[in-house]
Amino acid sequence: MTDGTIKYLIKLKFKIEGIVEKADIIGAIFGQTEGLFGPELDLNELQKNWKIGRIELNAQSKNDLVTGEVTIPSSADITMTSLIAAAIESVEKVGPCNSKFQLVSIEDIRATKRKQITERAKEILKDWYIKSSSEGERAQNEVYDTLKPNKVSEFGEDKLPAGPLANESKDIILVEGRADIINLMRAGFENTIALNGVKLPDSVIKLKGKRNFIAFLDGDRGGDLIQKEVEQMLGRVPVLRAPTGKEVEELTPSQIKDILDAHLSRAEAVKAEAKVRGEPRTEPRTELRTETKEELKVEAPPPINKELLDKVKELYPSLKETLEGCILDEKLSVLARLPVNDMLRNLQMTKDGAYLIFDGIVTQRVIESASKANYKAIVGYKLGDGLDVPQAIQVYTFSQLDVQ
């Protein structure tokens, strides 16, 4: 097998209770996988047909224990490659000694090749562009440049990320972070300032009474907390929200424009009506919708284990308004505590995780990740829209459990 035909690289680690040689390990791999799925998955036949390459093995012996790694190059498809890996994991004996093989990874060798091809394609395109540049193309570039957003600037003594019009505009859109600034500029809104956290910066507080504010916040738990801070520190400020479970940086320019234009239209209508009536002009206030206990009772949550409920009540005071979560094992011991934005990628990596309790919105992505990792229950601050909950997992909010 040449390197050009390799698609995947199977890596397994092993532990053998006793002293054995490399030849014994290789023999056990070939011998104990033979005939499991017929000749089409026999390792000897696969090598003859160039479906797998030479099996590489490194081993270390210490204190009557042999450990190491097995590496197998594969040109088969991912289904067959996965079966090969699973078959080797089933090897339980090397000679008379007990053994355990465990898959470490299946690496896609083609990913590296794709990256090399992509980088080379960039070079080719760049060379072509330089050589074939013409007046017509330069004119097209000038037109295209009008769609490019300006660079993010800085605002105030806190050096907050801001749109290029933040220093001169009477109206300011407050967002959560730098990525939101960039996304709003793509939609044509350049009078923006990022708060860079839950606590309102002094540079923004000093503008109270001098500028007109609109807050445009994520549809998650972080957005809820920032909304409270904005209302407390700036008073009656219109608050717009991304859809539940979505962030402003994830919205398309069209969605951003629709949300902001709808608010501005309502604001103009309110001003016009107030002018006719001779009343003071006030901005319309956009309220955050939260579930009430009556609404939550429309669909009752499943019964909850008393021990789990007690644990939720114990953890809730320390989790409230922290944007953090706890992963618990079967015995309700805390395995990990981590920020909500790091939670998804850690759910399946945390060994023995069984329960998730966190200060955030339970979205479909959270449910799917927890379900794949065989979690039994999730408890969050609020439920996202349109959830499809598998029967094997239970989902609750703190309000449903009456711990708020």
C-alpha positions in Angstrom: 0.0 0.0 0.0 1.4 3.4 -1.0 0.8 6.5 1.0 -1.3 7.9 -1.8 -4.0 5.2 -1.3 -4.3 5.5 2.5 -7.6 7.1 3.6 -7.6 6.5 7.4 -5.1 5.7 10.1 -6.5 3.6 13.0 -4.7 4.1 16.3 -5.4 1.8 19.3 -3.7 1.6 22.7 -3.4 -1.7 24.6 -2.6 -3.1 28.0 -1.5 -6.7 28.6 -1.2 -8.3 32.0 2.0 -10.3 31.6 5.2 -10.5 29.5 4.7 -11.0 25.8 6.6 -10.3 22.6 5.5 -8.1 19.7 5.0 -11.2 17.6 2.6 -12.6 20.2 0.5 -9.3 20.0 0.4 -9.3 16.2 -0.5 -13.0 16.2 -3.4 -12.4 18.6 -4.7 -9.5 16.5 -4.8 -11.7 13.4 -5.9 -14.9 15.1 -8.7 -13.5 17.3 -10.3 -11.4 14.5 -10.2 -14.2 11.9 -13.6 -15.3 10.9 -15.6 -12.8 12.9 -17.3 -11.2 9.9 -16.3 -13.6 7.1 -13.4 -13.5 4.6 -14.2 -9.9 3.4 -13.1 -8.6 6.8 -10.2 -11.1 7.5 -7.1 -9.0 8.1 -4.9 -11.4 6.0 -7.2 -11.0 3.1 -7.5 -7.3 3.6 -3.7 -7.0 3.4 -3.6 -9.1 0.3 -6.2 -6.9 -1.3 -4.4 -3.7 -0.3 -7.3 -2.6 2.0 -5.0 -2.3 5.0 -1.3 -1.8 5.2 1.5 -3.0 7.5 0.4 -3.0 11.1 2.9 -1.0 13.2 3.3 -1.7 16.9 5.3 -0.2 19.7 5.3 -1.8 23.2 6.9 -1.2 26.6 7.2 -3.7 29.4 7.2 -2.7 33.0 6.2 -4.4 36.3 4.8 -7.5 34.5 2.7 -5.2 32.3 3.0 -4.5 28.6 1.5 -1.3 27.2 1.7 0.4 23.8 0.0 1.4 20.6 -1.1 -0.2 17.4 -1.3 1.8 14.1 -3.1 0.4 11.1 -3.3 2.3 7.7 -6.5 1.7 5.9 -7.7 2.4 2.3 -11.2 0.9 3.0 -14.2 3.1 3.5 -15.1 4.5 6.9 -17.7 1.7 7.6 -15.2 -1.1 7.0 -12.4 0.8 8.8 -14.7 1.2 11.9 -15.4 -2.5 11.9 -11.7 -3.3 11.7 -11.1 -1.0 14.7 -14.0 -2.6 16.7 -12.8 -6.1 15.8 -9.3 -5.4 17.2 -10.9 -3.9 20.4 -12.5 -7.3 20.9 -9.1 -9.0 21.4 -9.1 -10.1 25.1 -6.1 -12.5 25.2 -2.5 -12.4 24.0 -1.2 -15.9 24.6 -2.3 -16.8 28.2 -2.4 -13.1 29.3 -5.4 -10.9 29.6 -5.4 -7.9 27.4 -7.5 -4.8 26.6 -7.4 -2.9 23.3 -9.0 0.5 23.1 -9.5 2.8 20.1 -7.7 6.1 20.4 -8.6 7.7 17.1 -9.4 7.2 13.4 -7.5 9.9 11.6 -8.6 11.1 8.1 -5.3 11.2 6.2 -7.1 12.9 3.3 -7.8 16.0 5.4 -4.1 16.9 5.3 -4.1 16.3 1.5 -7.2 18.5 1.1 -5.4 21.2 3.1 -2.4 21.0 0.8 -4.6 21.1 -2.3 -6.5 24.1 -0.9 -3.3 26.0 -0.1 -1.9 25.2 -3.6 -5.2 26.4 -5.2 -4.9 29.7 -3.4 -1.4 30.2 -4.8 -2.6 29.3 -8.3 -5.6 31.7 -8.0 -3.4 34.5 -6.7 -0.8 34.0 -9.5 -3.6 33.9 -12.1 -5.2 37.0 -10.6 -2.0 39.0 -10.7 -1.2 37.9 -14.3 -4.7 38.5 -15.7 -5.7 41.6 -13.9 -7.4 44.1 -16.1 -9.2 47.4 -16.0 -12.6 45.6 -16.0 -11.6 43.5 -13.0 -10.3 46.5 -11.1 -13.7 48.1 -11.7 -15.4 45.0 -10.4 -13.2 45.1 -7.3 -14.0 48.7 -6.6 -17.8 47.9 -6.7 -17.2 44.8 -4.5 -15.3 46.9 -1.9 -18.5 48.8 -1.2 -19.8 45.5 0.4 -16.8 45.0 2.6 -17.3 46.2 6.2 -14.9 48.7 7.6 -12.4 47.7 10.2 -13.5 47.5 13.8 -12.4 50.5 15.8 -12.2 51.3 19.5 -14.4 53.3 21.8 -13.7 55.1 25.1 -11.2 54.6 27.8 -12.1 50.9 28.0 -11.1 50.6 24.3 -14.3 48.7 23.5 -14.7 47.1 20.1 -16.9 49.5 18.1 -18.2 50.3 14.6 -16.6 53.2 12.7 -19.6 55.5 13.4 -19.8 54.9 17.1 -17.9 58.1 18.0 -20.1 60.4 15.9 -23.6 58.8 15.9 -26.4 60.0 18.2 -27.9 56.5 18.2 -25.8 53.5 19.5 -26.5 49.8 19.2 -25.0 47.9 22.1 -24.0 44.3 21.4 -22.1 41.7 23.3 -18.8 41.1 21.5 -16.5 41.9 18.6 -18.0 39.2 16.4 -21.4 40.9 16.7 -19.8 44.3 15.7 -18.5 42.7 12.5 -21.8 41.0 11.7 -23.8 44.2 12.1 -21.4 46.0 9.9 -22.1 43.4 7.2 -25.7 44.3 7.5 -24.9 48.0 7.2 -25.1 49.1 10.8 -21.8 50.8 11.9 -23.0 52.7 15.0 -22.2 49.9 17.4 -20.3 49.3 20.6 -19.5 45.9 22.2 -19.9 45.5 26.0 -17.3 42.8 26.3 -19.0 41.1 29.2 -21.9 41.1 31.6 -20.9 44.2 33.5 -21.5 47.4 31.8 -18.3 49.4 31.1 -17.8 52.9 32.4 -17.3 54.2 28.8 -20.9 53.2 28.0 -22.4 54.4 31.4 -21.0 57.8 30.8 -23.0 58.1 27.6 -26.3 57.8 29.5 -28.5 60.8 28.6 -26.1 61.8 25.8 -26.9 59.1 23.3 -29.9 57.0 22.3 -29.3 53.3 23.1 -30.6 50.1 21.6 -29.4 46.8 23.0 -29.2 43.9 20.6 -28.3 40.7 22.6 -27.9 37.0 22.1 -30.9 34.7 22.7 -29.2 32.8 25.5 -28.6 32.9 29.2 -25.8 35.4 28.8 -28.1 37.8 26.9 -30.6 37.5 29.8 -28.0 38.6 32.3 -26.8 41.5 30.2 -30.3 42.7 29.7 -30.8 42.9 33.4 -27.5 44.9 33.7 -28.5 47.2 30.8 -31.9 47.9 32.3 -30.4 48.5 35.8 -27.6 50.8 34.7 -29.2 52.6 31.7 -32.9 52.6 32.5 -35.6 52.3 29.9 -33.6 51.1 26.9 -35.1 49.1 23.9 -33.7 45.5 24.1 -33.8 43.4 21.0 -32.9 39.7 21.1 -31.7 37.0 18.7 -34.0 34.0 18.5 -33.8 31.7 21.5 -30.6 29.7 21.6 -29.1 31.8 18.8 -26.3 34.4 19.0 -26.2 37.7 17.1 -23.0 36.7 15.4 -24.8 33.6 14.0 -27.6 35.7 12.3 -27.4 36.5 8.6 -27.2 40.2 7.5 -30.8 39.9 6.3 -32.0 38.6 9.7 -30.2 41.4 11.5 -31.6 44.0 9.2 -35.2 42.6 9.6 -34.9 42.7 13.4 -33.5 46.2 13.6 -35.7 47.7 10.8 -38.8 46.3 12.5 -37.8 48.0 15.7 -37.0 51.3 14.0 -40.3 51.2 12.2 -42.2 50.7 15.5 -40.1 53.5 17.0 -41.1 55.9 14.2 -44.8 54.9 14.5 -44.7 55.6 18.3 -43.1 59.0 17.7 -45.6 59.9 15.0 -48.6 59.0 17.2 -47.1 60.8 20.2 -46.6 63.9 18.1 -50.3 63.9 17.0 -51.4 63.5 20.6 -48.9 66.1 21.8 -47.3 63.6 24.2 -43.6 63.2 24.9 -41.8 60.9 22.4 -40.7 57.7 23.9 -38.9 54.7 22.4 -40.9 51.4 22.3 -39.6 49.0 24.9 -38.9 45.4 23.8 -39.4 43.1 26.7 -37.7 39.8 27.2 -40.3 37.0 27.2 -39.7 34.5 30.1 -41.7 31.5 31.0 -44.1 31.8 33.9 -44.9 28.9 36.1 -48.4 28.8 34.7 -47.0 28.4 31.1 -44.6 25.7 32.3 -47.4 23.7 33.7 -49.0 23.3 30.3 -46.7 20.4 29.6 -45.7 18.9 32.9 -42.1 17.7 33.2 -41.4 14.0 33.9 -41.0 12.9 37.5 -37.6 13.5 38.9 -35.5 11.3 41.2 -35.5 12.8 44.7 -31.7 12.5 45.1 -31.2 14.4 41.8 -33.7 17.1 42.9 -31.8 17.5 46.2 -28.5 17.8 44.3 -30.0 20.5 41.9 -31.2 22.5 44.9 -27.7 22.2 46.5 -25.9 23.4 43.3 -28.3 26.0 42.1 -27.2 28.9 44.4 -23.6 28.6 43.2 -24.6 28.3 39.5 -27.2 31.1 39.4 -26.1 33.9 37.0 -22.6 32.4 36.5 -23.1 31.0 32.9 -21.5 27.8 34.1 -22.5 24.2 34.4 -21.7 21.0 36.3 -21.4 17.5 34.9 -22.3 14.8 37.4 -21.7 11.1 37.4 -24.2 8.3 38.3 -23.6 8.9 42.0 -24.3 12.6 41.6 -20.6 13.5 42.3 -19.4 16.6 40.4 -17.0 15.5 37.7 -16.4 18.9 36.1 -17.5 22.5 36.4 -17.0 24.6 33.3 -18.3 27.7 31.4 -21.4 27.1 29.2 -19.6 28.0 26.0 -17.1 25.2 26.7 -19.8 22.7 27.7 -20.8 21.1 24.4 -17.3 19.9 23.4 -16.8 18.5 26.9 -20.0 16.6 27.3 -18.9 13.5 25.4 -15.2 13.8 26.5 -16.1 13.7 30.2 -15.9 10.1 31.2 -18.8 8.7 33.3 -20.9 11.8 32.8 -24.6 11.1 33.6 -26.3 14.4 34.5 -25.9 18.0 33.3 -27.0 21.0 35.5 -26.2 24.4 34.0 -27.1 28.1 34.0 -28.1 28.3 30.3 -30.7 27.5 27.7 -31.4 23.9 26.9 -31.2 23.8 23.1 -31.6 21.0 20.6 -27.8 20.8 20.2 -27.3 20.4 24.0 -29.9 17.6 24.1 -28.4 15.8 21.1 -24.9 15.9 22.5 -26.0 14.7 25.9 -28.1 12.0 24.4 -25.1 10.7 22.3 -23.1 10.5 25.5 -25.9 8.6 27.3 -26.7 11.3 29.8 -29.8 10.6 31.8 -31.0 14.1 32.6 -30.4 17.8 31.9 -31.5 20.7 34.1 -31.1 24.3 32.7 -32.3 27.8 33.1 -34.8 27.8 30.2 -35.9 25.6 27.3 -35.2 26.5 23.7 -37.9 26.4 21.0 -39.1 23.3 19.2 -37.2 20.7 21.2 -37.3 17.1 20.2 -36.4 15.2 23.4 -35.5 11.4 23.2 -37.3 9.1 25.6 -34.0 8.1 27.2 -33.2 11.5 28.6 -35.2 13.8 30.9 -35.1 17.6 30.6 -36.1 20.1 33.2 -35.7 23.8 34.0 -35.0 25.3 37.5 -38.5 26.9 37.4 -40.2 23.5 36.7 -38.4 22.0 39.7 -39.3 25.1 41.8 -35.7 25.9 42.9 -35.7 29.5 41.7 
